[in-house]
Amino acid sequence: MKHTESRRIGILGTGHIGKTLARQLASAGHSVKVANSRGPETIAADVLETGAVATDAATALRDVQWVILSVPLSRIASLASLIHELPEEVIIADTSNYYPHRDGTLDAIVDGQVESLWVAETLGRPIVKAWNAIGSDSLVKKALPPGSPDRLAIPVAGDLADHRQAIMQLVNDSGFDPYDAGSLAESWRQQPGAPCYCTDLTRDEMGAALASAELSRLPARRDIAVAAIQERMGDNKSNPDADYLVGLHRVLFM
């Protein structure tokens, strides 16, 4: 599926989500540069086989229109200086989620600050929250062309309407229906523990799931899910397949 207007995109992070977006967006016809913290020589060939180019982080962000940050939330602060150098018109999307067992204790978030507001504040730039509420296996296996029956939806939140709409376009190009989830202040509704988080919903189902989220219940639900996944996988890094992840989260979150 080729996009009619190619955009220049820089992706930081080649974990489960970042590498899939590099493949999908390059396949859709965009010009994609991708970087990680270990150097371009460590980026696997399969990440690049649809046209993405491996580079270092500074080069990945040079002369781009849109940036996607797909790194652990604990690494966001280390990117602030690079992000600060970007022209104001560059649109920034963030895919991160807060997991204390991985990211450590971030007092502001523990005390209730919305994760995406913390990211925007830390970077000193407007951001758009997207691709955070879908499991990595679903992102790989369940992308479909626009108009396909049962196409899954991805919520997109951001304070600048034009930025939000731009990233919604990329969500569509990545194989999913974009759902306008409103402002960053409301993006807690797509954080871990929320009914829409990794439950593989369609656009028709997404609105009710976002509306039914209860902020006070998110951390406990998130932590129960993490414990179950760690027990199943036997470590802190591996992700379960879509069937298990979606089934678990639907039981716990919906």
Secondary structure, 3 states (H helix, E strand, C coil): CCCCCCCEEEEECCCHHHHHHHHHHHHCCCEEEEECCCCHHHCCHHHHCCCCEECCHHHHCCCCCEEEECCCHHHHHHHHHHHHCCCCCCEEEECCCCCHHHHCCCHHHHCCCCHHHHHHHHHCCCCEECCCCCCHHHHHHCCCCCCCCCCEEEEEEECCHHHHHHHHHHHHHCCCEEEECCCHHHHHHHCCCCCCCCCCCEHHHHHHHHHCCCHHHHHHHHHHHHHHHHHHHCCCCCCCCHHHHHHHHHHHHC
